[in-house]
Amino acid sequence: TVSPVFSETVELKLAHFMPTMHVQHRKAFEPFANKVAEASGGKVTIKIYPGATLGNPKTMVDAIKTGITDIGFVLPSYVPGRFQRSSVFDLPYIFDGAVNMTNVMYELYEKNFAPDYKQFKVLWFLAAPLSQVFTVEKPIAAAADFQGMKIRSGNSLESESLKKWGASPVGMPVSELSISMQKGVVDGALTAYSALKSHKLIDVIHHMTELNFSGALMVVLMNKKKWDSLSDEAKAAIDSVANKEFGLMAAKAFDDEDEEILALAKSKGIQFHQLPPEEKEKLRLAVEDNWNEWVKKHSKKGMQGQQILDDTVAAAKRLQ
């Protein structure tokens, strides 16, 4: 017998801004929709709106808050000031991959990060792979090689770091990168291995250097009112799918894709460079004050900046 509370069906909107061939659309959002439908006996269906139809990286949080979409994919670093505690995940040289970042968030969520998300229902956390450096002509084989190079940066933290390494940062969307490299507008770029394929850099660059600089925290959030309006059965069906294991699976899909594309790039003859430990250390020391600046900025607002950073660094090491 169908329980009366579950007799009505509900369709939820899930929005993200990636194309349908993106690894997260295929490996996370579609499976999520299918599994929730299955867990609810077809009573809870999720309609996916890809390709930024209901919100882009900057507007998605508001799209969820105002109910334009019920569920949305959010990059906290694209909405500065909104998820202040979580911005510790933007700092360089803490994590060793997407799964590592995701594990740290789950481990420290209740203690340090929950206040950032109290206006929403959190479905799952995940993270993007770490950024490396890709160059067209000149390889980065030592810290000094950044001197005078024009390097594409993905955010303000990367720009600050590039300046400290002696490079000139150029802010541009990753979608314009391939053509800018071909025209010599930039000499190289900080981004993840996955961009080599998805943004066609693989035919343009000749060198890649392992930096493991920083990644990006991501989260799938749901409108709180919408969540509260659901029956207990509907909530249980969603919770049975959207959990830590699901987030780690989504993060692993990113890490796996990264490794596949690194192997593909090597097979195409792109030179792969690893910096000697002392050169890595030079780069790390040059940007170390990013950590201190972050603590200063996040200790004024009634937050324990130093404790959040210390906890995050310790957890990242322990969970590697």
ABEGO torsion letter per residue (X at the ends): XBBAAAABBBBBBBBBABBAABAAAAAAAAAAAAAAAAAAGGABBBBBBBGGAAEBAAAAAAAAAAGABABBBBBAAABBGABAAAAAAABBGABAEAAAAAAAAAAAAAAAAAAAAAABBBABBBBBBBBBBBBAABBBABAAAABGBBBBBABAAAAAAAAAAGBBBBBBBAAAAAAAAAAGABABBBBBAAAAAAAGAAAABABBBBAGABBBBBBBBBBAAAAAABBAAAAAAAAAABBAAAAAAAAAAAAAAAAAAAAAAAAAGBBBBBBBAAAAAAAAAAAAAAAAAAAAAAAAAGBBAAAAAAAAAAAAAAAX
